[in-house]
């Protein structure tokens, strides 16, 4: 068992009366005394059960997991935060796996890899495919392999969280945290965890298609500041290719059939010009972001030296 005096367990919950009590008890068994449950306006007995089992409870001002996490961290004073779901899918007895690297100073952020030890029926086939696609896109776009960026089982320093720019209200919060880790260059460690199947009496709040679409959109939108070359370049390439296809069609119609398409030709030319401009803008933005990161690193090194002196 690790030392947990400086750790607060943050448990977002919404209609999880059937499982939140066992989650709180499991955390207490691991020596984590400070358990904060952030309730999203549950219609069942989630608040009463959590308080009965010894957790602190606050009711968030709005809705959505992202807002619950942000408001929860704002209410935490301890330097280390353990984040897990209230539905019983993240085993509290494995908290040490995530906290050990954090408390040893080896990581700023630890992600529990649910795919390492996944129980049967814990995740639908559709969710597994979507999870692989999103993680693959993240690796390609951001250049880091965090294995399971959608995992809700995490541990992180409160300082690193507060330095991150997080705005997502829903399930996109995990994606935002992963992107911010890559953007700030935080030391991230991935540890294997078990992902349990939800109990029959507990209903999921995740809607695979709707929430999956939002997560993908969030991942793409965040490339604007972390990988602008991909963000602008992808649209630029698409526009250029569309313009070239239109131009090819116009050329074929003219040289083979002797039919003129002036309007389509103008659209094709506009598409090519717009695409090339976006590509150039993406390259320039990427240079600016690179210089900005280097300046931030220099400032952080100067601040560290001043603190040492």
N, C-alpha and C positions, 0 to 999 in steps of 0.2 A: 504494500500500500504506500502510495506517495504522500508527501507532505502537502496538505490541501488548505492550510490556514489562510492563504492569500488567494484562494480560488472561490469564485461564485459560479454556480451552475445556473445557466439561463435556459428556461424551458418555455417557449411560446406554446400556447394551447388554445384550442377552439373546439368546444364540445368533445372533450377527452376525459369525461368523468370516469369512464370504464378503465382507464389505464394510467392516469396521471398520478394516482396514489402510489402505485407500485414503482413508478419511475422515481418519485421523490424518496420513497423508502430505500430504493436501490442506491441512490446517490448518498444518502445518509450512511448506509452500510459501508460505503467506500471512504468514509471520513469527510465528505463534503457537507459541512453543516449549513452553509449559506446557499440555499436554493431559492431562486427567484422565478416564479411562474408569472408570465405575462399573458393575461386572458384577453382574447379578442372579442369579448361580448358573448360568451357561451350561453346557450339557452338551456343547458342541463346543469348538473351540480358540480361542474369542474372547479369553480372557485372554492366551494365548501369542502370538497374532497381534498384539494391541495392544501388548504389551511389546516384541515384536520390532521394531515400527515406531517405538518410542521414546516411548510414552505411559506415564504413571503409571497404575497400576491398583489399585483397591480393590474388594473384594467386599462388597456391601451385606449388612447383617445380616438383612434380611428379603427381601421381594419387592415388585414393583410399581414403576412409573416414578416415582411421587410420592415414595416413600421414597428411591429412588436419587438424585433431585435434591436432596432435603434433606440426605442424608448427604454428597453430593458438595460442596455449598456449605459444609458444616461443615468439610470438609477443605481448603478453598481460603483462601488468605491474600491474594491479589490483590484489588484493589477492584472489578474489572470481570469479569463472567462472560459467556461466550458459550455458549449452550445449543443443541445440535443433536443430531439422531438419528444412530445408528450404522449405519442401513440404507442410507445413500447417497442418500436422497431430498432431503436439504438440501445443496446444493453448497457445499463449504468455500470455494471461490474467491469466493463472494459475502459472505464474512464482513465485509468492509469496509463493505458497505451497512448492516449493523446496528451496527457498532462506531463508525462516523463520528459519528452524532448523540450517542452515549453519551460518547465521548471528548472531544467538543467541548463537553460540558456542556449540550447542548440537550434531553436526555431522561434520565429515570431508568430507562425501560424501553422497549425497541424490539422490535416484533413483525414478523416476516417474513411478508408476505402471500403465501401459497402459491397463492391463486387468481389472482394477477396474471399468472403465467407457468407455467401448469400443462401438463406434457407429456401427450400422449395416453396413456390407460390408467393414469395416475398415481394416480387416485382413482376408485373405482367410482361409478356413478350413485347408488346408495343412500347412499354416504358423502357425496356432494356435496349431496344433498337434506337429509340430516341436518345437515351443516355449515351450510347456509343457514338452516335452522330454528333451530338453536342460536344462531347469531350474531344472527338477528332477535330472538329472545327476550331475548338479552343487551342489545341496544340498547333494547328496550322497557322492560325491568325496571330497568336500571342507568343509562340515559340517556347512554351513551357508545358511539361507533362505533369499535371496534378492528378491524373488517373480518374478521379471521380469528383469533378468540380460541383456537381449538384448535391453532394452529400450534405445532410443537415447535422452531421456529427462532427464537431470541430472544437478546437481549443486555440485561443489566441490571446495576445497581450491587449489590454485595453488601450494602451498607447498606440499600437498599430491600427486598431479599429478607428480610433478618433482621428488619426491622420488620413484615413481613407475617405473618399468622396462617395457616399452611398445614398442613393435616392429611391431605389426600388421599394414599392410597397408590398408586393406579393412574393411569389417563390423565386423571382429573379434576384433576390438578395444574395443567394449563394454564388450566382454567376458574377455579380458585382464584386463580391469579396475576392473571388479568384482573380478577376481582372485587376483589381487594385493591388493585390499581392504582386502580380507580374509588373505592374506599372511602377510601383515603389521599390521593386527589387527586394521584397521581404524574403527572409529565409523560410521556405515552406518544406515541411516534412509530411510524407504520406504514410500512414500506418494502416495495417489491415484491421478491419472490424467486422463483426457479424451483423448482417441485416436480417432482422426477423420479420416473419409474416405478421400482418396486423391481426389482432384477436378478432373473432367473428363479431363481437358486440361493438367493435370500433369501426366507424366509417371514415374513409379517406376524404380529405378536403381538397385533394389534387385532382384537377381535370386534365387528363393527358394531352388532348389536342389543343385546348385553349391555353393552358398554362405552358405547354411545350412551345407553342407559337410565340408566346410572350417572352419566354426565355431566349429563344433564337433571336428575336428582334432586339432584346436587351444586349445580347452578345454582339450583334452586328453594330448597334448604335455606339457601344463602348469602344469600338475600334477607332472611332473618330479622334479620340485623344491618345490612345495607346498605339495604334497602328494606322495612321492616317493614309499611308500609301495603299493599304488594302481597302480602306473605307472609300476613298475617292477613286482609287485605281480600278476597283471592281465595277463601279458604275461607268467609269471612263472606258474600260475595255468593252463592256456591254454596248455602250453607245457607239463606239467605233465600229464594232462588228456589225451592228444593225445598219449603220451608215454604209459600210462596205457591201453588205448584202443588197441594200437598195440600189447602190451604185452599180453593182454587178447585174442586177435585174434590168436597170435602165440601159446599160451598155448592150446586153443581149438583145433586148427589144429593138434597139436602134440598128445595130450592125447586122442582125439576122432578119428581123421582120420589118425594119425601116419604120418603126413606130416610135414617136417621141413622147416622153413623159417628163415634162419640165418640172411639174410640182414635185413628183417623186424624186427627181434629181436634186432639187433644192433641199428636200428633207434629208436625203442621203448625205449631201455635203454638210448640212447643219449638224447631223449626227456625228460625222467624223470630226468636225472642228470642235464640237462640244466635248467629245470623248478625249481628244488630244489635250484640250485645255484642262480637263479634270486630271488626267495623268500627270501633267506638269505641276498642277496645284498639289497633287498628292505627294510628289517628290519633294517640293518645297516645304510642305507641311511636315513631312517626315524629318527633314533636316532641322526644322525649328524645334520639333519635339525632342530630337536627339540632343541638341544644344541645351535645351531647357533641363533635361534630365542631368546632364553633366554639371550644369550650374547648381542644381539642387544637391547633387552629391558633394560638391565642393562646400556649399553652405553647411551641410550636415557634418562634414569633417571639421570645419571650423568651429561649429557649435560644440562638437565632442571635445576638441582640444581646449576650448574655453572652460568647459565643465571640469576637465582634468586639472587645469591650472587653478 
